[in-house]
């Protein structure tokens, strides 16, 4: 399941990158993804990541997950990643990471067909549309090849301003709210009533991409104190992906 795309990038790196996407094939590639996660989440965003190995983001879910990675074949460097937890492995570990933040009771009937995605990040020198496109293409192929019907995860909005931007963005997402039967409930709710929800704020590119693809927002945001983010519960039924997206990512 390898997709290849060559692209120009805008940093001072000497070679034009040759990017490919695939599921990590060995422990070395998984470690490269975990180091990239630590660099982005702890180094750039200031997340508090408990880890036994300095510079490596690793938790109890990692051994049960597939790790989608974008590689620069010129250097062998891992420059983008997504963590994928299949329904089978979610049962093995006892649930989804998302269940630490949300009560998913109303989604119980979807669990046999529901894949969780998370820990998405891209190396700062490779934050281009090409890298994001490869990650999306890899996810789409994973879902198609394994016959899964739903993607779930948390889409994060920074709370560097105390949460006002997150509250303002959430107020504008009414048209993307899920049907009531898909609603989930935050365990540590963002205190929306105490925040200014009328600020101008731009949706993060990842959140915007989910919504354009047809994802639902399934309820109020949760506050993640370790990452200092407001997390939106996102559910993407594959049946809702529009023809343009299906053609782009799956060739259909």
C-alpha positions in Angstrom: 0.0 0.0 0.0 2.7 2.5 -1.0 1.8 5.8 -2.7 4.6 7.9 -4.1 4.6 11.7 -4.8 7.5 13.9 -5.6 7.1 17.5 -4.7 9.0 20.7 -4.2 9.3 22.0 -0.7 10.0 25.4 0.6 12.8 25.0 3.1 16.5 25.2 2.5 17.0 21.5 2.2 19.4 20.8 -0.7 17.5 17.9 -2.4 14.1 17.8 -3.8 12.2 15.3 -1.6 10.8 12.1 -3.0 7.8 11.3 -0.7 6.1 8.0 -0.2 3.4 6.8 2.2 3.0 3.3 3.7 2.4 1.5 6.9 5.6 1.4 9.0 7.4 -1.8 8.0 9.8 -2.2 11.0 10.5 -1.0 14.5 13.0 1.6 13.2 10.2 3.3 11.2 7.8 3.2 14.1 10.5 4.8 16.3 11.0 7.5 13.7 7.3 8.3 13.8 7.4 8.4 17.6 10.4 10.8 17.6 8.6 13.1 15.1 5.5 13.1 17.3 7.6 14.1 20.3 9.4 16.8 18.4 6.1 18.3 17.2 3.9 17.8 20.3 6.4 18.4 23.1 9.0 20.5 21.3 6.7 22.8 19.3 3.4 22.7 21.1 4.6 22.3 24.7 2.6 19.1 25.4 3.3 17.2 28.6 4.2 13.8 27.3 5.1 11.2 29.9 7.7 9.0 28.3 10.2 6.3 29.4 12.5 7.2 26.5 13.7 10.8 26.1 12.6 12.3 22.9 10.1 9.6 22.1 6.3 9.8 22.3 5.1 6.4 23.3 2.0 5.2 25.2 0.1 1.9 25.9 -1.8 2.2 22.6 1.3 2.2 20.3 2.0 -1.5 20.3 -1.6 -2.2 19.1 -1.6 0.4 16.3 -0.5 0.5 12.7 1.7 3.6 12.1 1.1 5.3 8.7 4.3 7.1 7.8 5.4 9.5 5.0 9.1 9.0 4.2 11.5 11.2 2.3 13.2 8.5 0.3 16.2 10.7 -0.4 17.1 10.7 3.3 15.0 7.9 4.8 13.5 10.4 7.3 10.0 10.0 8.6 8.3 13.4 7.9 4.7 12.7 8.5 2.6 10.2 10.5 -0.8 9.0 11.6 -1.5 6.4 14.3 -4.3 3.9 13.3 -6.1 1.7 15.8 -8.2 -1.1 14.2 -11.5 -2.3 15.7 -9.9 -5.7 16.4 -6.9 -4.1 18.3 -9.2 -1.7 20.1 -11.0 -4.8 21.5 -7.6 -6.3 22.5 -6.5 -3.3 24.5 -9.9 -2.6 25.9 -11.1 0.5 24.0 -10.1 3.5 21.9 -7.8 6.4 23.0 -10.8 8.7 22.3 -12.7 7.0 25.1 -10.3 8.7 27.6 -11.8 12.0 26.5 -15.4 11.1 25.5 -18.2 8.8 26.5 -18.8 6.9 23.2 -21.8 4.9 24.4 -24.0 6.0 21.5 -21.3 4.7 19.0 -21.2 1.2 20.5 -23.0 -0.3 17.5 -20.3 1.1 15.1 -17.3 -0.3 16.9 -16.9 -3.5 14.9 -16.4 -1.3 11.8 -14.8 1.8 13.4 -11.1 2.7 13.0 -9.5 5.4 15.3 -6.9 7.8 14.0 -4.7 10.1 16.0 -1.3 11.5 16.7 -1.2 13.2 13.3 1.8 15.4 12.7 4.2 16.6 10.0 7.8 17.7 10.1 8.0 21.5 9.9 10.1 21.4 6.7 7.4 19.3 5.0 4.1 21.0 5.9 2.8 21.2 2.3 -0.3 20.1 0.7 1.6 17.2 -0.9 2.4 15.7 2.5 -1.1 16.1 3.8 -2.5 14.6 0.6 -0.3 11.5 1.0 -1.4 11.0 4.6 -5.1 11.2 3.5 -4.4 8.9 0.5 -2.8 6.4 2.9 -5.7 6.5 5.3 -8.3 6.1 2.5 -6.5 3.1 1.1 -6.2 1.5 4.6 -9.9 1.9 5.1 -10.7 0.5 1.7 -8.4 -2.4 1.8 -9.5 -3.5 5.3 -13.2 -2.9 4.7 -13.8 -0.5 7.6 -16.7 1.9 7.4 -16.0 4.6 10.0 -13.1 6.8 11.1 -13.2 8.4 14.6 -10.7 10.6 16.3 -10.1 13.9 18.1 -9.4 17.0 16.0 -7.4 19.5 18.1 -7.7 23.3 18.4 -5.0 25.1 20.3 -5.9 26.7 23.6 -2.9 29.1 23.7 -5.4 32.0 24.1 -7.2 30.2 26.9 -9.8 28.6 24.7 -11.7 31.6 23.3 -10.7 30.7 19.6 -11.8 27.1 20.2 -15.2 28.2 21.6 -15.7 30.6 18.7 -14.9 28.0 16.1 -17.2 25.4 17.7 -20.1 27.9 17.7 -19.8 28.1 13.9 -19.9 24.3 13.3 -23.6 23.8 13.6 -24.0 22.5 10.0 -21.4 19.8 10.7 -23.0 18.5 13.8 -23.9 14.8 13.8 -27.4 13.3 14.1 -28.3 12.9 17.8 -27.8 9.1 17.6 -24.1 9.8 17.0 -23.6 12.3 19.9 -20.8 11.7 22.4 -20.0 13.5 25.6 -16.8 15.0 26.9 -15.4 13.7 30.2 -13.6 17.1 30.8 -15.8 19.6 28.9 -14.4 22.8 27.6 -16.2 25.5 29.7 -17.9 27.1 26.7 -20.2 29.4 28.8 -17.2 31.0 30.4 -15.4 31.8 27.1 -15.8 34.5 24.5 -17.3 32.6 21.5 -17.5 35.6 19.1 -13.9 35.9 18.1 -12.6 35.6 14.5 -10.6 32.4 14.3 -9.5 30.2 11.4 -10.1 26.5 11.5 -6.9 24.4 11.6 -6.2 22.8 8.2 -6.6 19.3 9.6 -10.1 20.1 11.0 -11.0 21.8 7.8 -10.0 18.8 5.8 -12.1 16.4 7.9 -15.2 18.6 7.5 -14.7 19.0 3.8 -14.4 15.2 3.4 -17.8 14.9 5.1 -17.0 14.3 8.8 -19.4 14.9 11.6 -18.7 16.8 14.8 -20.3 14.6 17.4 -20.6 16.9 20.4 -19.1 19.5 22.6 -15.3 19.8 22.7 -13.2 18.3 25.5 -10.3 20.0 27.2 -7.0 18.0 27.0 -4.8 19.4 29.7 -1.7 17.5 28.6 -1.7 18.9 25.1 -3.5 22.1 26.1 -6.0 21.7 23.3 -9.7 21.7 22.8 -10.6 18.4 21.1 -13.5 18.0 18.8 -15.0 14.5 18.5 -14.9 13.7 14.8 -16.7 10.8 13.0 -16.3 10.2 9.3 -18.5 7.6 7.7 -16.8 6.5 4.5 -20.2 6.6 2.8 -20.2 10.4 3.3 -16.9 11.0 1.4 -17.8 12.9 -1.7 -17.0 11.8 -5.2 -14.2 14.4 -5.6 -12.5 13.0 -2.5 -13.0 9.4 -3.5 -11.6 10.0 -7.0 -8.6 11.9 -5.6 -7.7 9.4 -2.9 -8.9 6.1 -4.2 -9.0 6.6 -7.9 -12.8 6.1 -7.9 
